[in-house]
Amino acid sequence: MKTVLSSLTLAMSALLLSTQLQAEPKRPECIAPAKPGGGFDITCKLAQVGLKDAGLLKRPMRVTYMPGGIGAVAYNAVVAQRPDEPGTITAWSSGSLLNLAQGKFGRYNEKAVRWLAAIGTDYGAITVRQDSPLRTFDDLVQALKQDPASLVIGAGGTIGSQDWMQAALIARCANVNPQKLRYVAFEGGGEPVTALLGGHVQLITSGIGESTAQLEAGKVRVLAVMSDQRLPGKLADIPTLKESGCDASWPIVRGFYMGPEVSDEDYNWWKQQFDVLLASEAFTQQREQRDLLPMAMTGEELQAFVYKQVDQFKSLAGEFGLIE
C-alpha cells in the first residue's frame, strides 16, 4: 500500500511540475528601460532572484537593457513591436507614470499596456559627497537662496522627470524658481552617482535605493529622504524633508507591466506567481536588502492605482508649468 501511495505522490508531483512548465514562458525576460545600475535594474534583478529562489520560475530569466527617454523607448517597443510576448515583463516606476502624465511616451497613454504588479516602494533622496560642505538640508536651502545656480544638480531624467520633480519641490521649499536651477540630466540612476563621486555635480536627486551602496561605503551622505516618516533599519538616522521644514514627499513605486495583447492565460500565470512571491517572507527579506519598503498590488487593483496616480501627476505637472 505504501508503495502505491508513494508512486501516486511521485506521479502527482511530476504532473504538477509538468503543468507548471507548460504554463511557464519558455524565454522569460525582464526589460530594464535604462542602462545598468539604476532603479529599473534593481527592479528586474529583484524579480529575477525572487522568482527563481521561490521556485516560481524554473527557467532562468534574463535581464535586458533598453535605455531611452526614461522608459519611453521600451514602452513604445513593447506596445508596437512586442505586444503579445508571453515571457516579457518590463520594469516601471512612478517616474514612468509621471512621464505618461505629461505625454512623453508618444502616442501611447497609461491604458496601452497591461499593468502586472507593484512589488515595492522607494523614496526620493537628496545625496551629496561625504566631503561636501553641505551638511544638512538647511545648508542646501541657504545655498539655493543665495544663488540657485551655485550648485550643479545631477539626476537620472530630463526636465519634468521624477528626479527633476524632486529638485523642483526642494526649490519650492527654498522659495526659488525651479527653472533657475543648474540641472544636469543623465540616462538612468547609475550615471548620476558616478558623476557625483567624480565631482562633476554637487548633489543628486534619486531614489534612496540608488545611493545606499555608496552610503554604506562611506562615500556619500544623504541630506534627507522624501518620505512621510523616517525609514526603518540602517536608514533610520536620515532625516525626512518634513523634519527639515519642507512639506514634501516623493514615494517611488516599482513594478512591472506586460504587452497589451498578452493572452489572459499568460497574464494570469504571471499574476499568480507575483501574488505568491509578494506574500512570502523570503521575498520580504530580499526587498529589504535592496532598501525597498512593502508595496504589493497586482491585476485590477494595480490598474486602478496607476490610472489614479497618472491623474494626480497631471495636476502636479500643471502646477510646475510642464503641461497646459
Backbone torsions as a table, in degrees:
resi	resn	phi	psi	omega
1	MET	NA	-43.4	179.2
2	LYS	-61.8	-36.1	179.6
3	THR	-64.8	-41.3	179.7
4	VAL	-64.2	-44.4	-179.9
5	LEU	-64.9	-39.4	178.9
6	SER	-63.4	-42.2	179.3
7	SER	-65.7	-39.1	179.8
8	LEU	-65.4	-41.1	178.7
9	THR	-62.4	-44.4	178.7
10	LEU	-62.3	-40.1	179.9
11	ALA	-65.1	-41.7	179.2
12	MET	-66.2	-40.4	178.4
13	SER	-62.8	-41.9	179.0
14	ALA	-64.5	-37.6	179.4
15	LEU	-66.3	-42.8	179.5
16	LEU	-63.3	-42.1	178.5
17	LEU	-63.9	-41.5	179.0
18	SER	-62.3	-42.4	179.1
19	THR	-63.6	-41.9	179.0
20	GLN	-59.9	-46.8	-177.9
21	LEU	-67.2	-34.7	178.4
22	GLN	-66.6	-38.4	-178.9
23	ALA	-78.1	-31.7	-176.9
24	GLU	-68.7	136.1	178.1
25	PRO	-62.6	146.4	-176.4
26	LYS	-72.6	-31.7	-177.6
27	ARG	-130.5	72.0	-179.4
28	PRO	-64.0	137.0	-175.8
29	GLU	-143.6	139.8	172.2
30	CYS	-116.8	123.5	178.3
31	ILE	-92.2	122.7	172.4
32	ALA	-99.4	112.6	-172.3
33	PRO	-79.3	46.0	177.3
34	ALA	-164.0	-179.5	176.1
35	LYS	-74.3	162.1	-179.9
36	PRO	-60.0	149.2	172.1
37	GLY	107.8	-11.2	-177.5
38	GLY	-103.4	-163.4	-176.6
39	GLY	-65.4	-36.9	178.2
40	PHE	-64.6	-38.7	177.7
41	ASP	-63.2	-44.9	177.9
42	ILE	-58.8	-42.4	-178.3
43	THR	-62.4	-47.5	179.9
44	CYS	-65.3	-42.4	-179.3
45	LYS	-64.0	-34.3	178.9
46	LEU	-65.1	-42.2	176.6
47	ALA	-69.0	-41.3	-179.5
48	GLN	-57.2	-49.1	-178.1
49	VAL	-75.4	-44.6	-175.8
50	GLY	-62.3	-46.7	-179.3
51	LEU	-66.8	-37.2	179.4
52	LYS	-68.1	-49.2	-176.9
53	ASP	-64.4	-30.1	-179.9
54	ALA	-83.4	-3.0	-178.5
55	GLY	72.6	17.9	-178.1
56	LEU	-90.0	-11.8	178.7
57	LEU	-136.3	108.6	-176.7
58	LYS	-77.8	-36.5	-179.1
59	ARG	-88.8	147.2	-178.7
60	PRO	-67.3	136.1	176.4
61	MET	-93.3	130.0	176.1
62	ARG	-94.9	149.1	175.4
63	VAL	-108.6	123.8	178.1
64	THR	-117.5	154.0	-174.5
65	TYR	-114.6	131.1	-178.0
66	MET	-135.0	72.3	-176.7
67	PRO	-70.5	160.3	176.1
68	GLY	135.2	119.1	174.9
69	GLY	66.1	24.5	-179.7
70	ILE	51.1	48.5	176.6
71	GLY	108.1	-13.7	-175.5
72	ALA	-66.7	-41.9	-178.6
73	VAL	-63.1	-46.2	-179.7
74	ALA	-65.1	-43.2	-179.1
75	TYR	-59.4	-47.9	179.9
76	ASN	-66.5	-37.1	179.7
77	ALA	-65.6	-42.7	-179.8
78	VAL	-65.7	-45.4	-176.6
79	VAL	-69.1	-45.3	-171.7
80	ALA	-90.1	-33.8	-172.0
81	GLN	-112.7	-23.2	-175.7
82	ARG	-134.7	49.0	-170.4
83	PRO	-72.3	-20.1	-172.8
84	ASP	-121.5	17.4	-177.6
85	GLU	-70.5	119.0	-174.7
86	PRO	-74.1	-18.8	-175.0
87	GLY	-104.6	3.4	-173.7
88	THR	-104.7	122.2	170.2
89	ILE	-117.8	148.6	-176.6
90	THR	-125.3	134.5	-179.0
91	ALA	-73.9	143.2	173.7
92	TRP	-139.0	164.7	175.6
93	SER	-142.0	179.0	176.0
94	SER	-58.3	-28.6	177.0
95	GLY	-63.6	-34.8	176.1
96	SER	-62.2	-43.1	-178.9
97	LEU	-67.4	-35.9	177.4
98	LEU	-63.8	-42.5	178.0
99	ASN	-66.3	-38.0	175.4
100	LEU	-61.4	-39.5	-179.6
101	ALA	-62.8	-28.5	-179.0
102	GLN	-96.6	5.0	179.2
103	GLY	72.8	24.3	-175.6
104	LYS	-83.7	-2.5	178.2
105	PHE	-100.1	26.9	177.2
106	GLY	74.4	-138.2	-173.8
107	ARG	-81.5	-3.3	-177.6
108	TYR	-98.2	136.7	178.0
109	ASN	-108.5	-168.6	-175.2
110	GLU	-67.9	-11.5	-178.8
111	LYS	-95.2	9.0	-174.7
112	ALA	-87.1	-10.6	-178.2
113	VAL	-129.2	175.0	176.4
114	ARG	-104.2	111.8	-177.9
115	TRP	-76.1	122.5	-168.9
116	LEU	-98.0	-57.4	-173.1
117	ALA	-156.7	147.9	166.6
118	ALA	-113.0	127.7	-170.2
119	ILE	-115.4	-6.5	179.9
120	GLY	175.3	170.2	178.4
121	THR	-134.2	140.8	177.3
122	ASP	-109.0	176.9	175.2
123	TYR	-136.8	148.8	177.5
124	GLY	-61.0	151.7	-178.6
125	ALA	-146.2	149.9	176.8
126	ILE	-111.7	116.0	-170.9
127	THR	-123.1	137.4	175.8
128	VAL	-127.1	168.3	174.0
129	ARG	-68.0	155.3	-178.4
130	GLN	-59.8	-32.0	-178.4
131	ASP	-92.5	12.7	-179.4
132	SER	-67.2	144.0	174.8
133	PRO	-70.3	-15.0	176.8
134	LEU	-79.5	106.9	-177.0
135	ARG	-97.1	-26.2	-177.8
136	THR	-136.8	168.3	176.8
137	PHE	-63.8	-34.4	178.5
138	ASP	-64.2	-35.7	174.6
139	ASP	-58.2	-41.6	178.9
140	LEU	-64.2	-45.3	-180.0
141	VAL	-59.8	-44.8	-178.6
142	GLN	-65.2	-37.8	178.6
143	ALA	-65.2	-40.8	179.4
144	LEU	-68.5	-38.0	178.2
145	LYS	-64.1	-39.1	-179.3
146	GLN	-69.6	-43.1	179.1
147	ASP	-160.3	101.4	-177.3
148	PRO	-58.9	-23.7	-177.9
149	ALA	-94.4	7.6	-176.2
150	SER	-78.5	-16.9	-178.3
151	LEU	-119.9	136.3	175.6
152	VAL	-94.6	120.0	-177.2
153	ILE	-102.7	122.6	178.5
154	GLY	-104.4	146.6	-179.8
155	ALA	-161.1	160.4	-177.4
156	GLY	-89.9	56.6	179.1
157	GLY	174.8	155.3	-178.6
158	THR	-79.4	-179.8	177.2
159	ILE	-58.2	129.6	-177.1
160	GLY	99.5	-11.0	178.1
161	SER	-75.3	172.4	-178.5
162	GLN	-67.4	-33.3	177.4
163	ASP	-68.1	-37.8	175.0
164	TRP	-65.7	-38.9	178.2
165	MET	-59.7	-39.7	177.1
166	GLN	-61.4	-44.3	178.0
167	ALA	-63.2	-38.3	180.0
168	ALA	-66.0	-38.5	177.6
169	LEU	-65.8	-37.6	176.5
170	ILE	-64.2	-43.8	178.9
171	ALA	-61.4	-40.3	179.1
172	ARG	-61.6	-39.2	178.3
173	CYS	-66.4	-25.5	178.3
174	ALA	-93.7	5.2	-177.4
175	ASN	58.0	41.7	-179.9
176	VAL	-119.1	141.4	175.9
177	ASN	-68.1	121.4	-178.9
178	PRO	-56.9	-26.6	-178.7
179	GLN	-68.8	-14.8	-179.6
180	LYS	-89.9	-4.8	179.4
181	LEU	-72.2	148.2	172.2
182	ARG	-90.6	102.9	-170.9
183	TYR	-117.6	127.4	179.1
184	VAL	-115.2	122.3	-177.0
185	ALA	-94.6	134.7	175.0
186	PHE	-119.0	167.5	178.5
187	GLU	-97.2	106.9	178.9
188	GLY	89.3	173.0	-173.5
189	GLY	-88.5	-13.4	-177.8
190	GLY	-76.7	-38.6	-175.5
191	GLU	-65.1	-41.2	179.0
192	PRO	-60.3	-38.1	178.5
193	VAL	-62.6	-43.6	177.8
194	THR	-61.2	-42.6	179.1
195	ALA	-64.8	-37.3	178.6
196	LEU	-65.3	-47.3	-179.6
197	LEU	-63.7	-31.0	179.4
198	GLY	-83.3	-3.0	178.5
199	GLY	80.3	14.0	-179.0
200	HIS	-82.9	-23.1	172.7
201	VAL	-130.9	157.8	-176.6
202	GLN	-95.7	-22.0	175.1
203	LEU	-157.0	161.3	177.0
204	ILE	-131.7	150.1	169.8
205	THR	-111.7	132.3	-175.0
206	SER	-165.0	-174.5	168.2
207	GLY	-77.6	145.6	-178.4
208	ILE	-59.5	-31.0	-179.1
209	GLY	-63.7	-21.7	-179.8
210	GLU	-84.3	-8.3	-178.5
211	SER	-112.0	-11.3	-171.0
212	THR	-65.0	-35.9	-179.2
213	ALA	-61.9	-44.7	179.5
214	GLN	-74.2	-27.5	175.8
215	LEU	-65.8	-44.9	178.9
216	GLU	-66.6	-29.5	178.5
217	ALA	-80.4	-4.4	178.3
218	GLY	77.5	18.9	-176.7
219	LYS	-96.7	-17.9	-179.6
220	VAL	-134.3	167.6	174.6
221	ARG	-132.5	134.3	178.2
222	VAL	-96.4	116.4	-177.5
223	LEU	-71.1	-35.6	-179.1
224	ALA	-167.6	153.0	172.0
225	VAL	-109.2	150.1	-175.7
226	MET	-98.3	56.1	177.3
227	SER	-116.2	160.0	179.8
228	ASP	-70.6	-31.7	178.5
229	GLN	-131.9	163.1	177.9
230	ARG	-61.4	145.8	-179.7
231	LEU	-77.9	156.1	-175.6
232	PRO	-80.5	172.8	171.0
233	GLY	64.5	-133.8	-173.1
234	LYS	-70.0	-9.9	179.4
235	LEU	-100.8	6.2	-172.5
236	ALA	-66.8	-20.1	-178.8
237	ASP	-83.2	-8.2	-178.0
238	ILE	-85.3	124.8	-179.8
239	PRO	-71.7	157.7	174.5
240	THR	-90.0	163.0	175.3
241	LEU	-59.8	-39.1	-177.2
242	LYS	-63.9	-35.2	175.3
243	GLU	-63.0	-29.7	-177.5
244	SER	-88.9	6.5	176.9
245	GLY	90.7	9.5	179.5
246	CYS	-110.6	109.9	-175.2
247	ASP	-82.2	77.3	-179.5
248	ALA	-149.0	148.2	175.4
249	SER	-144.8	159.3	179.6
250	TRP	-151.2	89.1	173.4
251	PRO	-74.8	144.7	-179.6
252	ILE	-122.0	97.2	179.4
253	VAL	-76.7	142.0	-178.7
254	ARG	-127.5	140.1	-179.6
255	GLY	-171.6	-153.1	-172.8
256	PHE	-141.0	150.3	170.6
257	TYR	-129.9	167.9	178.2
258	MET	-128.7	168.9	-179.0
259	GLY	-64.0	155.9	-174.4
260	PRO	-68.7	-21.3	-177.0
261	GLU	-107.5	13.3	174.9
262	VAL	-63.3	134.8	-176.5
263	SER	-65.2	155.2	177.2
264	ASP	-58.9	-37.0	-179.7
265	GLU	-62.0	-46.9	-179.1
266	ASP	-69.8	-41.5	179.1
267	TYR	-61.8	-46.0	-178.7
268	ASN	-66.2	-30.7	176.6
269	TRP	-62.1	-48.6	178.7
270	TRP	-62.4	-43.6	180.0
271	LYS	-57.5	-43.4	-179.3
272	GLN	-64.0	-39.6	179.1
273	GLN	-63.5	-42.8	-179.7
274	PHE	-71.0	-34.6	175.7
275	ASP	-58.8	-44.0	179.1
276	VAL	-68.0	-45.3	-177.3
277	LEU	-61.1	-46.0	-175.4
278	LEU	-67.2	-20.5	179.6
279	ALA	-90.2	-3.2	-174.0
280	SER	-90.6	144.7	178.7
281	GLU	-68.3	-34.6	-179.7
282	ALA	-62.0	-40.7	179.8
283	PHE	-69.2	-35.2	176.4
284	THR	-56.6	-42.6	179.1
285	GLN	-68.0	-40.5	178.3
286	GLN	-63.0	-39.7	179.4
287	ARG	-65.6	-41.7	179.3
288	GLU	-63.8	-36.4	179.2
289	GLN	-62.1	-25.4	178.7
290	ARG	-101.0	15.7	174.9
291	ASP	59.7	35.6	172.5
292	LEU	-105.2	145.5	178.7
293	LEU	-99.3	161.4	-175.9
294	PRO	-60.3	136.5	173.4
295	MET	-163.0	109.7	-173.9
296	ALA	-130.5	110.7	175.1
297	MET	-144.6	143.8	173.9
298	THR	-141.1	165.7	170.2
299	GLY	58.7	-137.8	-173.9
300	GLU	-63.6	-35.8	178.1
301	GLU	-61.0	-43.3	178.6
302	LEU	-65.9	-43.0	-180.0
303	GLN	-56.7	-44.9	179.5
304	ALA	-62.9	-39.5	178.0
305	PHE	-62.4	-45.5	-178.4
306	VAL	-61.1	-47.7	-178.9
307	TYR	-60.6	-41.1	179.4
308	LYS	-67.2	-41.2	-179.4
309	GLN	-64.1	-41.1	178.4
310	VAL	-61.3	-41.8	177.7
311	ASP	-61.3	-41.1	179.0
312	GLN	-66.2	-38.7	178.9
313	PHE	-67.9	-32.2	176.2
314	LYS	-60.6	-41.2	179.1
315	SER	-65.6	-43.5	-179.7
316	LEU	-65.9	-41.7	178.8
317	ALA	-63.0	-37.3	177.2
318	GLY	-64.5	-37.2	-179.8
319	GLU	-61.7	-35.8	-179.5
320	PHE	-92.8	10.2	175.9
321	GLY	73.3	23.4	-178.3
322	LEU	-87.4	-25.2	175.1
323	ILE	-138.1	155.4	179.9
324	GLU	-85.4	NA	NA
